């Protein structure tokens, strides 16, 4: 992350950084810049805008290169070599952000810019380290709304129970948290999952998601599916646990069916040669394989967890007290 205390001669020291990932948002960029300029005035100055163009297919980069130099607030414009995804763009923006407080904001304006302002006010009080926007209502098409609720409901139950029911698309944090997020270099992971994994003092701010006025969301069903799989495999051993449970349940069922089959054979109800042995071998083999895969998977999971090199614990503060000193 870039370390700079000021934006240049005659400018207020940078205290707030707003990171805006951009992909196909040319129609809303003028409004985004205007709102950021207004937010800078409401905060009393010290705000910078960090736009990250994530391989956008439209002329977003050219438009921003014309808008930002004369917008009146410090700004940065970063261009990815291709489309890496919004979370990757946010991480890039966090690396370049110079403020004491950093927030991520969508360029489609479905999350109100005023929410970011509230994030900074809460962070500035010093009693929290992370502020997340908790959607209480969304003005989306019915199918999109239902799919989103299903996605985030499943996400909460399988990955992080602390995540708001409506999910997290916008958040703000202190510089220390931003640097910690950037330091966790993981491929095929979840930025929101990492945000909740690292902990810190967190608070939620409720808001209503606005209706999209232009453009089309790039958050397709395919992207959601891949993101969900990345989240599950990066933060949960649920698939392995299910495999072990299925194998264990199958083993119990196998024992029961085997006893019934053996009794039926002895009683003469089964007169087909080899049927009993075939049933026992088939049932025992299938359940043993599932149970064995679950056990082996548990060891692989632990190896995978160690390969990510996440710290075993994160110290949020460190105070040193010397006797005789106030």
Secondary structure as UniProt FT lines:
FT   TURN            9..10
FT   STRAND          16..22
FT   TURN            26..28
FT   HELIX           29..43
FT   STRAND          47..53
FT   HELIX           60..67
FT   HELIX           68..70
FT   STRAND          74..79
FT   HELIX           86..96
FT   STRAND          101..104
FT   TURN            107..108
FT   HELIX           113..124
FT   STRAND          130..138
FT   HELIX           142..158
FT   TURN            161..162
FT   TURN            165..166
FT   STRAND          171..174
FT   HELIX           175..183
FT   HELIX           191..198
FT   STRAND          202..209
FT   HELIX           221..235
FT   HELIX           238..267
FT   TURN            273..274
FT   HELIX           275..307
FT   TURN            308..309
FT   TURN            323..324
//
